[in-house]
């Protein structure tokens, strides 16, 4: 009986120690942020200290003042109006089919960053499963612009041949 009481009290002691360590190590303290716009000509240093003192007096919680910086507004590019171009290639077309039909476009794909199409074995294996849009996304280029430029080039080439 004494052994059982010793084991139970030892287990409770271990549980108590684990609980205390858990509370110490993983306690979550709430940090409140007060966002104040940053002023370019901020003259009064005392006002920052006054705000900090007022926040400390508010309670036991942790407080932090964050000064927001104004981010410069980027000018948006106005896209050039696109001329109507016959659609020879679609983003949903398989890469292999496009390059089999228009093999001279391999250089365009390589310049755009889709370098795997240079190797015929890779082109066959990779291209039969991958669409033009997917290949462009993997190369991190805009597929709409890329396909438009390819179709524009094909329009010029094929209309020059009388096609």
N, CA, C and O atoms as a DFTB+ gen file, in Angstrom:
652 C
 N C O
     1  1       0.822      -1.194       0.000
     2  2       0.000       0.000       0.000
     3  2       0.867       1.260       0.000
     4  3       0.576       2.232      -0.696
     5  1       1.927       1.221       0.787
     6  2       2.817       2.377       0.872
     7  2       3.521       2.613      -0.464
     8  3       3.778       3.755      -0.848
     9  1       3.829       1.517      -1.171
    10  2       4.479       1.652      -2.476
    11  2       3.547       2.302      -3.495
    12  3       3.970       3.113      -4.318
    13  1       2.280       1.932      -3.423
    14  2       1.305       2.518      -4.356
    15  2       1.135       4.007      -4.101
    16  3       1.022       4.788      -5.046
    17  1       1.116       4.409      -2.831
    18  2       0.980       5.829      -2.497
    19  2       2.219       6.589      -2.954
    20  3       2.118       7.719      -3.432
    21  1       3.364       5.982      -2.809
    22  2       4.611       6.631      -3.248
    23  2       4.618       6.819      -4.763
    24  3       5.014       7.874      -5.259
    25  1       4.181       5.800      -5.493
    26  2       4.143       5.881      -6.965
    27  2       3.152       6.958      -7.414
    28  3       3.442       7.738      -8.322
    29  1       1.988       6.993      -6.773
    30  2       0.969       7.983      -7.141
    31  2       1.464       9.391      -6.831
    32  3       1.301      10.294      -7.651
    33  1       2.062       9.591      -5.664
    34  2       2.540      10.933      -5.338
    35  2       3.712      11.321      -6.244
    36  3       3.846      12.492      -6.600
    37  1       4.565      10.360      -6.626
    38  2       5.652      10.664      -7.569
    39  2       5.078      11.078      -8.927
    40  3       5.553      12.036      -9.537
    41  1       4.066      10.363      -9.395
    42  2       3.445      10.690     -10.692
    43  2       2.791      12.064     -10.636
    44  3       2.908      12.842     -11.583
    45  1       2.110      12.370      -9.550
    46  2       1.495      13.697      -9.414
    47  2       2.552      14.796      -9.365
    48  3       2.354      15.871      -9.931
    49  1       3.656      14.540      -8.704
    50  2       4.754      15.514      -8.656
    51  2       5.323      15.778     -10.044
    52  3       5.582      16.924     -10.411
    53  1       5.516      14.701     -10.816
    54  2       6.019      14.844     -12.183
    55  2       5.033      15.632     -13.030
    56  3       5.432      16.513     -13.793
    57  1       3.755      15.323     -12.902
    58  2       2.737      16.057     -13.656
    59  2       2.722      17.531     -13.284
    60  3       2.562      18.389     -14.151
    61  1       2.886      17.828     -12.012
    62  2       2.913      19.212     -11.562
    63  2       4.120      19.948     -12.130
    64  3       3.997      21.095     -12.561
    65  1       5.265      19.315     -12.135
    66  2       6.475      19.928     -12.705
    67  2       6.302      20.167     -14.196
    68  3       6.652      21.235     -14.698
    69  1       5.766      19.182     -14.911
    70  2       5.529      19.330     -16.359
    71  2       4.556      20.469     -16.611
    72  3       4.768      21.259     -17.530
    73  1       3.507      20.576     -15.830
    74  2       2.521      21.643     -16.004
    75  2       3.151      23.014     -15.759
    76  3       2.907      23.948     -16.523
    77  1       3.947      23.147     -14.717
    78  2       4.599      24.430     -14.413
    79  2       5.560      24.805     -15.532
    80  3       5.580      25.956     -15.968
    81  1       6.353      23.856     -15.999
    82  2       7.269      24.142     -17.113
    83  2       6.510      24.531     -18.368
    84  3       6.925      25.440     -19.087
    85  1       5.406      23.854     -18.638
    86  2       4.591      24.190     -19.800
    87  2       4.083      25.619     -19.702
    88  3       4.150      26.367     -20.678
    89  1       3.578      26.008     -18.546
    90  2       3.050      27.366     -18.353
    91  2       4.150      28.410     -18.493
    92  3       3.909      29.495     -19.022
    93  1       5.344      28.095     -18.029
    94  2       6.448      29.053     -18.116
    95  2       6.950      29.178     -19.551
    96  3       7.159      30.284     -20.049
    97  1       7.142      28.044     -20.206
    98  2       7.741      28.055     -21.539
    99  2       6.773      28.452     -22.643
   100  3       7.175      29.095     -23.613
   101  1       5.518      28.085     -22.513
   102  2       4.583      28.289     -23.609
   103  2       3.465      29.269     -23.293
   104  3       2.426      29.252     -23.952
   105  1       3.658      30.103     -22.316
   106  2       2.594      31.065     -22.023
   107  2       2.547      32.093     -23.140
   108  3       3.570      32.484     -23.702
   109  1       1.377      32.501     -23.431
   110  2       1.163      33.469     -24.501
   111  2       0.828      34.798     -23.864
   112  3      -0.128      34.925     -23.099
   113  1       1.640      35.786     -24.198
   114  2       1.345      37.119     -23.700
   115  2       0.807      37.931     -24.855
   116  3       1.312      37.870     -25.976
   117  1      -0.191      38.665     -24.569
   118  2      -0.844      39.460     -25.597
   119  2      -0.079      40.771     -25.750
   120  3       0.129      41.501     -24.782
   121  1       0.331      41.050     -26.967
   122  2       1.032      42.291     -27.254
   123  2       0.103      43.139     -28.106
   124  3      -0.304      42.735     -29.195
   125  1      -0.224      44.302     -27.604
   126  2      -1.091      45.195     -28.356
   127  2      -0.228      46.198     -29.097
   128  3       0.679      46.800     -28.522
   129  1      -0.514      46.371     -30.364
   130  2       0.227      47.334     -31.165
   131  2      -0.645      48.539     -31.425
   132  3      -1.819      48.419     -31.773
   133  1      -0.059      49.680     -31.254
   134  2      -0.730      50.927     -31.567
   135  2       0.007      51.533     -32.744
   136  3       1.165      51.931     -32.625
   137  1      -0.658      51.601     -33.863
   138  2      -0.018      52.099     -35.078
   139  2      -0.237      53.597     -35.192
   140  3      -1.364      54.089     -35.142
   141  1       0.854      54.293     -35.342
   142  2       0.830      55.742     -35.471
   143  2       1.531      56.074     -36.780
   144  3       2.627      55.569     -37.025
   145  1       0.938      56.903     -37.625
   146  2       1.616      57.241     -38.880
   147  2       2.914      57.981     -38.607
   148  3       2.996      58.826     -37.715
   149  1       3.921      57.645     -39.392
   150  2       5.216      58.280     -39.204
   151  2       5.198      59.668     -39.836
   152  3       4.743      59.852     -40.965
   153  1       5.692      60.614     -39.099
   154  2       5.765      61.987     -39.604
   155  2       7.188      62.270     -40.041
   156  3       8.147      61.910     -39.358
   157  1       7.312      62.917     -41.184
   158  2       8.641      63.243     -41.692
   159  2       9.307      64.306     -40.833
   160  3      10.523      64.283     -40.643
   161  1       8.528      65.224     -40.320
   162  2       9.062      66.274     -39.465
   163  2       8.484      66.095     -38.064
   164  3       7.601      66.837     -37.633
   165  1       8.999      65.106     -37.381
   166  2       8.509      64.807     -36.043
   167  2       9.406      65.526     -35.055
   168  3      10.525      65.079     -34.799
   169  1       8.937      66.630     -34.498
   170  2       9.778      67.488     -33.679
   171  2       9.790      67.081     -32.217
   172  3      10.836      67.156     -31.573
   173  1       8.678      66.661     -31.683
   174  2       8.559      66.461     -30.254
   175  2       8.850      65.023     -29.872
   176  3       8.013      64.138     -30.051
   177  1      10.041      64.797     -29.346
   178  2      10.403      63.476     -28.859
   179  2       9.617      63.148     -27.596
   180  3       9.338      61.981     -27.321
   181  1       9.257      64.184     -26.820
   182  2       8.541      63.943     -25.572
   183  2       7.187      63.285     -25.817
   184  3       6.729      62.495     -24.992
   185  1       6.545      63.598     -26.930
   186  2       5.219      63.038     -27.162
   187  2       5.269      61.516     -27.315
   188  3       4.321      60.830     -26.933
   189  1       6.346      60.984     -27.861
   190  2       6.494      59.531     -27.959
   191  2       6.584      58.947     -26.555
   192  3       5.953      57.938     -26.241
   193  1       7.378      59.600     -25.725
   194  2       7.522      59.117     -24.355
   195  2       6.216      59.228     -23.585
   196  3       5.890      58.349     -22.787
   197  1       5.459      60.309     -23.817
   198  2       4.176      60.477     -23.148
   199  2       3.207      59.370     -23.532
   200  3       2.507      58.822     -22.680
   201  1       3.169      59.046     -24.817
   202  2       2.284      57.974     -25.287
   203  2       2.704      56.649     -24.656
   204  3       1.852      55.879     -24.212
   205  1       4.006      56.377     -24.611
   206  2       4.495      55.132     -24.011
   207  2       4.126      55.053     -22.534
   208  3       3.702      54.002     -22.052
   209  1       4.286      56.162     -21.818
   210  2       3.942      56.174     -20.403
   211  2       2.444      55.935     -20.204
   212  3       2.049      55.184     -19.312
   213  1       1.619      56.564     -21.026
   214  2       0.172      56.383     -20.913
   215  2      -0.216      54.932     -21.157
   216  3      -1.094      54.399     -20.479
   217  1       0.443      54.286     -22.134
   218  2       0.141      52.878     -22.409
   219  2       0.564      51.972     -21.264
   220  3      -0.123      51.000     -20.950
   221  1       1.698      52.290     -20.636
   222  2       2.155      51.474     -19.508
   223  2       1.178      51.570     -18.339
   224  3       0.960      50.588     -17.629
   225  1       0.588      52.755     -18.138
   226  2      -0.340      52.960     -17.031
   227  2      -1.682      52.274     -17.275
   228  3      -2.445      52.045     -16.337
   229  1      -1.971      51.943     -18.546
   230  2      -3.283      51.380     -18.895
   231  2      -3.499      49.994     -18.300
   232  3      -4.629      49.633     -17.971
   233  1      -2.447      49.223     -18.160
   234  2      -2.674      47.885     -17.641
   235  2      -1.410      47.075     -17.608
   236  3      -0.312      47.569     -17.867
   237  1      -1.597      45.790     -17.275
   238  2      -0.449      44.903     -17.136
   239  2      -0.008      44.316     -18.477
   240  3       1.076      43.740     -18.573
   241  1      -0.827      44.457     -19.497
   242  2      -0.509      43.863     -20.792
   243  2       0.715      44.501     -21.414
   244  3       1.143      45.579     -21.000
   245  1       1.264      43.850     -22.385
   246  2       2.418      44.383     -23.077
   247  2       1.927      45.257     -24.225
   248  3       0.976      44.899     -24.919
   249  1       2.564      46.384     -24.422
   250  2       2.180      47.321     -25.467
   251  2       3.408      47.676     -26.287
   252  3       4.535      47.690     -25.793
   253  1       3.155      47.958     -27.546
   254  2       4.237      48.352     -28.431
   255  2       3.691      49.403     -29.380
   256  3       2.574      49.279     -29.883
   257  1       4.478      50.431     -29.620
   258  2       4.080      51.468     -30.567
   259  2       4.815      51.182     -31.865
   260  3       6.031      50.992     -31.866
   261  1       4.093      51.152     -32.953
   262  2       4.669      50.893     -34.263
   263  2       4.412      52.110     -35.136
   264  3       3.272      52.551     -35.287
   265  1       5.464      52.640     -35.700
   266  2       5.322      53.778     -36.596
   267  2       5.233      53.251     -38.016
   268  3       6.148      52.584     -38.499
   269  1       4.133      53.550     -38.679
   270  2       3.921      53.082     -40.045
   271  2       4.645      54.006     -41.015
   272  3       4.563      55.229     -40.908
   273  1       5.337      53.415     -41.936
   274  2       6.002      54.204     -42.964
   275  2       5.101      54.254     -44.186
   276  3       4.476      53.261     -44.559
   277  1       5.048      55.408     -44.788
   278  2       4.248      55.547     -45.991
   279  2       5.002      54.909     -47.141
   280  3       6.166      55.222     -47.391
   281  1       4.334      54.022     -47.829
   282  2       4.961      53.348     -48.948
   283  2       4.706      54.152     -50.211
   284  3       3.600      54.647     -50.425
   285  1       5.726      54.283     -51.046
   286  2       5.520      55.042     -52.280
   287  2       4.529      54.336     -53.198
   288  3       4.544      53.112     -53.324
   289  1       3.696      55.102     -53.816
   290  2       2.688      54.551     -54.706
   291  2       3.343      54.312     -56.075
   292  3       3.918      55.217     -56.680
   293  1       3.233      53.073     -56.533
   294  2       3.822      52.734     -57.819
   295  2       2.870      53.123     -58.934
   296  3       1.654      52.960     -58.838
   297  1       3.463      53.636     -59.981
   298  2       2.651      53.979     -61.145
   299  2       2.381      52.708     -61.932
   300  3       3.293      51.936     -62.230
   301  1       1.137      52.510     -62.254
   302  2       0.759      51.319     -63.006
   303  2       1.084      51.526     -64.477
   304  3       0.897      52.604     -65.042
   305  1       1.575      50.454     -65.068
   306  2       1.857      50.499     -66.499
   307  2       0.539      50.445     -67.258
   308  3      -0.346      49.646     -66.952
   309  1       0.436      51.294     -68.229
   310  2      -0.741      51.255     -69.090
   311  2      -0.400      50.302     -70.232
   312  3       0.511      50.572     -71.014
   313  1      -1.127      49.192     -70.332
   314  2      -0.784      48.224     -71.370
   315  2      -1.065      48.793     -72.755
   316  3      -2.032      49.520     -72.983
   317  1      -0.173      48.425     -73.660
   318  2      -0.364      48.852     -75.039
   319  2      -1.556      48.109     -75.626
   320  3      -1.748      46.922     -75.359
   321  1      -2.349      48.803     -76.420
   322  2      -3.468      48.090     -77.044
   323  2      -2.934      47.018     -77.986
   324  3      -2.012      47.247     -78.768
   325  1      -3.530      45.870     -77.887
   326  2      -3.066      44.752     -78.709
   327  2      -3.841      44.714     -80.011
   328  3      -5.061      44.870     -80.051
   329  1      -3.095      44.505     -81.052
   330  2      -3.722      44.353     -82.362
   331  2      -4.324      42.951     -82.436
   332  3      -3.850      42.025     -81.777
   333  1      -5.348      42.812     -83.226
   334  2      -5.958      41.498     -83.399
   335  2      -4.983      40.604     -84.159
   336  3      -4.513      40.945     -85.244
   337  1      -4.697      39.469     -83.567
   338  2      -3.752      38.527     -84.152
   339  2      -4.455      37.181     -84.231
   340  3      -5.162      36.782     -83.305
   341  1      -4.259      36.494     -85.332
   342  2      -4.852      35.168     -85.467
   343  2      -4.226      34.241     -84.437
   344  3      -3.015      34.273     -84.220
   345  1      -5.044      33.422     -83.807
   346  2      -4.579      32.567     -82.731
   347  2      -4.105      31.229     -83.291
   348  3      -4.894      30.317     -83.541
   349  1      -2.791      31.144     -83.479
   350  2      -2.192      29.898     -83.940
   351  2      -1.889      28.985     -82.755
   352  3      -2.003      27.763     -82.846
   353  1      -1.498      29.612     -81.636
   354  2      -1.131      28.869     -80.436
   355  2      -2.053      29.325     -79.307
   356  3      -2.308      30.517     -79.135
   357  1      -2.541      28.360     -78.548
   358  2      -3.374      28.667     -77.377
   359  2      -2.598      28.267     -76.124
   360  3      -1.767      27.361     -76.182
   361  1      -2.854      28.924     -74.994
   362  2      -2.164      28.535     -73.757
   363  2      -2.459      27.096     -73.337
   364  3      -1.664      26.485     -72.623
   365  1      -3.585      26.555     -73.770
   366  2      -3.952      25.192     -73.385
   367  2      -3.341      24.128     -74.303
   368  3      -3.500      22.933     -74.051
   369  1      -2.645      24.549     -75.362
   370  2      -1.996      23.590     -76.265
   371  2      -0.813      22.933     -75.571
   372  3      -0.122      23.561     -74.769
   373  1      -0.587      21.669     -75.886
   374  2       0.562      20.959     -75.326
   375  2       1.846      21.495     -75.955
   376  3       1.894      21.790     -77.149
   377  1       2.858      21.611     -75.147
   378  2       4.139      22.164     -75.576
   379  2       4.745      21.351     -76.716
   380  3       5.293      21.915     -77.663
   381  1       4.646      20.045     -76.625
   382  2       5.200      19.165     -77.644
   383  2       4.518      19.394     -78.993
   384  3       5.190      19.459     -80.023
   385  1       3.181      19.518     -78.992
   386  2       2.439      19.723     -80.242
   387  2       2.811      21.051     -80.897
   388  3       2.967      21.128     -82.116
   389  1       2.953      22.090     -80.083
   390  2       3.303      23.408     -80.623
   391  2       4.676      23.368     -81.271
   392  3       4.859      23.887     -82.372
   393  1       5.639      22.757     -80.599
   394  2       7.005      22.737     -81.129
   395  2       7.178      21.742     -82.279
   396  3       8.110      21.884     -83.072
   397  1       6.316      20.756     -82.385
   398  2       6.338      19.877     -83.558
   399  2       5.786      20.607     -84.785
   400  3       6.279      20.431     -85.899
   401  1       4.768      21.419     -84.565
   402  2       4.148      22.156     -85.665
   403  2       4.994      23.359     -86.077
   404  3       5.091      23.671     -87.264
   405  1       5.615      24.043     -85.093
   406  2       6.432      25.231     -85.347
   407  2       7.808      25.039     -84.700
   408  3       8.079      25.646     -83.664
   409  1       8.690      24.204     -85.288
   410  2       9.982      23.908     -84.641
   411  2      10.917      25.116     -84.546
   412  3      11.818      25.134     -83.707
   413  1      10.710      26.119     -85.395
   414  2      11.583      27.295     -85.351
   415  2      11.317      28.172     -84.124
   416  3      12.070      29.114     -83.878
   417  1      10.263      27.886     -83.346
   418  2       9.950      28.662     -82.146
   419  2      10.706      28.190     -80.904
   420  3      10.550      28.761     -79.825
   421  1      11.527      27.145     -81.057
   422  2      12.290      26.645     -79.912
   423  2      13.154      27.763     -79.332
   424  3      13.282      27.878     -78.113
   425  1      13.745      28.582     -80.195
   426  2      14.606      29.664     -79.714
   427  2      13.808      30.679     -78.890
   428  3      14.328      31.232     -77.920
   429  1      12.556      30.927     -79.266
   430  2      11.700      31.849     -78.501
   431  2      11.452      31.306     -77.093
   432  3      11.503      32.050     -76.114
   433  1      11.186      30.016     -77.003
   434  2      10.947      29.398     -75.702
   435  2      12.203      29.445     -74.834
   436  3      12.125      29.709     -73.634
   437  1      13.358      29.189     -75.442
   438  2      14.612      29.205     -74.690
   439  2      14.911      30.614     -74.192
   440  3      15.319      30.785     -73.044
   441  1      14.716      31.626     -75.037
   442  2      14.954      33.013     -74.635
   443  2      14.015      33.437     -73.510
   444  3      14.380      34.261     -72.672
   445  1      12.817      32.882     -73.490
   446  2      11.839      33.222     -72.454
   447  2      12.156      32.534     -71.124
   448  3      11.612      32.917     -70.088
   449  1      13.033      31.519     -71.141
   450  2      13.394      30.854     -69.897
   451  2      12.930      29.414     -69.803
   452  3      13.131      28.762     -68.778
   453  1      12.310      28.912     -70.859
   454  2      11.874      27.511     -70.882
   455  2      12.959      26.736     -71.619
   456  3      12.837      26.453     -72.811
   457  1      14.027      26.395     -70.888
   458  2      15.237      25.861     -71.505
   459  2      15.175      24.371     -71.803
   460  3      15.958      23.883     -72.618
   461  1      14.281      23.644     -71.177
   462  2      14.208      22.208     -71.378
   463  2      13.805      21.794     -72.780
   464  3      14.002      20.640     -73.160
   465  1      13.245      22.711     -73.554
   466  2      12.758      22.355     -74.887
   467  2      13.890      22.193     -75.898
   468  3      13.648      21.743     -77.018
   469  1      15.118      22.550     -75.529
   470  2      16.243      22.384     -76.446
   471  2      16.546      20.914     -76.696
   472  3      16.883      20.527     -77.815
   473  1      16.426      20.100     -75.661
   474  2      16.713      18.682     -75.758
   475  2      15.472      17.960     -76.275
   476  3      14.411      18.049     -75.659
   477  1      15.587      17.241     -77.404
   478  2      14.416      16.566     -77.979
   479  2      13.794      15.510     -77.056
   480  3      12.577      15.330     -77.055
   481  1      14.619      14.818     -76.279
   482  2      14.088      13.792     -75.381
   483  2      13.269      14.448     -74.264
   484  3      12.173      13.997     -73.933
   485  1      13.826      15.523     -73.690
   486  2      13.122      16.243     -72.634
   487  2      11.863      16.883     -73.205
   488  3      10.807      16.872     -72.573
   489  1      11.988      17.442     -74.407
   490  2      10.840      18.088     -75.051
   491  2       9.704      17.090     -75.242
   492  3       8.542      17.435     -75.030
   493  1      10.017      15.866     -75.636
   494  2       8.980      14.863     -75.853
   495  2       8.356      14.438     -74.521
   496  3       7.132      14.376     -74.399
   497  1       9.196      14.147     -73.527
   498  2       8.682      13.666     -72.240
   499  2       7.961      14.778     -71.478
   500  3       6.866      14.578     -70.953
   501  1       8.579      15.927     -71.427
   502  2       8.028      17.063     -70.674
   503  2       6.867      17.708     -71.434
   504  3       5.855      18.077     -70.839
   505  1       7.024      17.838     -72.745
   506  2       6.062      18.575     -73.555
   507  2       4.740      17.876     -73.789
   508  3       3.727      18.540     -74.010
   509  1       4.723      16.551     -73.748
   510  2       3.468      15.833     -73.967
   511  2       2.529      15.951     -72.777
   512  3       1.320      15.769     -72.923
   513  1       3.075      16.256     -71.583
   514  2       2.251      16.384     -70.386
   515  2       1.982      17.832     -69.999
   516  3       1.092      18.099     -69.192
   517  1       2.742      18.772     -70.564
   518  2       2.704      20.158     -70.094
   519  2       2.122      21.075     -71.159
   520  3       2.477      20.986     -72.334
   521  1       1.221      21.959     -70.732
   522  2       0.683      22.960     -71.649
   523  2       1.635      24.144     -71.716
   524  3       2.544      24.267     -70.894
   525  1       1.424      25.011     -72.690
   526  2       2.249      26.214     -72.838
   527  2       2.093      27.090     -71.593
   528  3       3.076      27.643     -71.100
   529  1       0.875      27.220     -71.084
   530  2       0.634      28.043     -69.903
   531  2       1.367      27.489     -68.684
   532  3       1.941      28.260     -67.915
   533  1       1.358      26.170     -68.490
   534  2       2.050      25.565     -67.351
   535  2       3.558      25.777     -67.457
   536  3       4.215      26.062     -66.456
   537  1       4.111      25.641     -68.660
   538  2       5.545      25.860     -68.852
   539  2       5.915      27.311     -68.553
   540  3       6.970      27.579     -67.978
   541  1       5.057      28.239     -68.938
   542  2       5.305      29.651     -68.652
   543  2       5.238      29.922     -67.151
   544  3       6.035      30.697     -66.623
   545  1       4.299      29.294     -66.473
   546  2       4.200      29.491     -65.019
   547  2       5.422      28.939     -64.308
   548  3       5.888      29.528     -63.333
   549  1       5.946      27.821     -64.782
   550  2       7.149      27.244     -64.178
   551  2       8.357      28.148     -64.417
   552  3       9.244      28.238     -63.569
   553  1       8.390      28.815     -65.571
   554  2       9.485      29.739     -65.881
   555  2       9.238      31.129     -65.304
   556  3      10.072      32.023     -65.444
   557  1       8.088      31.305     -64.656
   558  2       7.701      32.578     -64.019
   559  2       7.626      33.726     -65.024
   560  3       8.156      34.813     -64.796
   561  1       6.961      33.456     -66.128
   562  2       6.688      34.502     -67.111
   563  2       5.186      34.553     -67.360
   564  3       4.471      33.585     -67.101
   565  1       4.719      35.681     -67.862
   566  2       3.291      35.859     -68.114
   567  2       2.929      35.115     -69.403
   568  3       3.395      35.468     -70.486
   569  1       2.103      34.095     -69.273
   570  2       1.797      33.260     -70.434
   571  2       0.962      34.006     -71.474
   572  3       1.076      33.730     -72.668
   573  1       0.124      34.945     -71.035
   574  2      -0.701      35.678     -71.998
   575  2       0.166      36.514     -72.931
   576  3      -0.034      36.512     -74.145
   577  1       1.136      37.232     -72.354
   578  2       2.041      38.039     -73.176
   579  2       2.906      37.158     -74.073
   580  3       3.138      37.485     -75.237
   581  1       3.379      36.041     -73.527
   582  2       4.242      35.153     -74.296
   583  2       3.498      34.548     -75.480
   584  3       4.011      34.538     -76.599
   585  1       2.299      34.046     -75.240
   586  2       1.512      33.450     -76.324
   587  2       1.134      34.501     -77.358
   588  3       1.114      34.226     -78.557
   589  1       0.828      35.724     -76.875
   590  2       0.511      36.813     -77.806
   591  2       1.715      37.110     -78.706
   592  3       1.560      37.282     -79.915
   593  1       2.918      37.171     -78.111
   594  2       4.106      37.467     -78.922
   595  2       4.385      36.344     -79.929
   596  3       4.804      36.611     -81.055
   597  1       4.152      35.089     -79.521
   598  2       4.334      33.972     -80.456
   599  2       3.333      34.048     -81.609
   600  3       3.697      33.862     -82.770
   601  1       2.079      34.321     -81.280
   602  2       1.055      34.416     -82.327
   603  2       1.320      35.606     -83.242
   604  3       1.074      35.526     -84.445
   605  1       1.818      36.705     -82.688
   606  2       2.138      37.877     -83.502
   607  2       3.269      37.548     -84.474
   608  3       3.221      37.925     -85.645
   609  1       4.287      36.841     -83.978
   610  2       5.402      36.446     -84.846
   611  2       4.925      35.492     -85.942
   612  3       5.301      35.632     -87.106
   613  1       4.094      34.524     -85.559
   614  2       3.585      33.581     -86.564
   615  2       2.711      34.289     -87.592
   616  3       2.748      33.945     -88.773
   617  1       1.926      35.272     -87.162
   618  2       1.080      36.024     -88.096
   619  2       1.932      36.744     -89.132
   620  3       1.614      36.737     -90.321
   621  1       3.014      37.363     -88.676
   622  2       3.902      38.068     -89.606
   623  2       4.573      37.098     -90.570
   624  3       4.653      37.360     -91.770
   625  1       5.061      35.961     -90.031
   626  2       5.750      34.990     -90.873
   627  2       4.817      34.361     -91.886
   628  3       5.160      34.242     -93.062
   629  1       3.620      33.953     -91.429
   630  2       2.724      33.235     -92.323
   631  2       2.020      34.177     -93.308
   632  3       1.689      33.764     -94.419
   633  1       1.790      35.426     -92.919
   634  2       1.184      36.369     -93.871
   635  2       2.201      36.812     -94.900
   636  3       1.827      37.152     -96.023
   637  1       3.486      36.819     -94.549
   638  2       4.536      37.181     -95.500
   639  2       4.732      36.114     -96.549
   640  3       5.181      36.407     -97.657
   641  1       4.397      34.862     -96.211
   642  2       4.515      33.765     -97.163
   643  2       3.274      33.617     -98.027
   644  3       3.218      32.797     -98.943
   645  1       2.269      34.447     -97.699
   646  2       1.057      34.356     -98.492
   647  2       0.053      33.417     -97.874
   648  3      -0.913      33.033     -98.533
   649  1       0.259      33.021     -96.581
   650  2      -0.551      32.014     -95.926
   651  2      -1.617      32.604     -95.138
   652  3      -2.398      31.883     -94.516
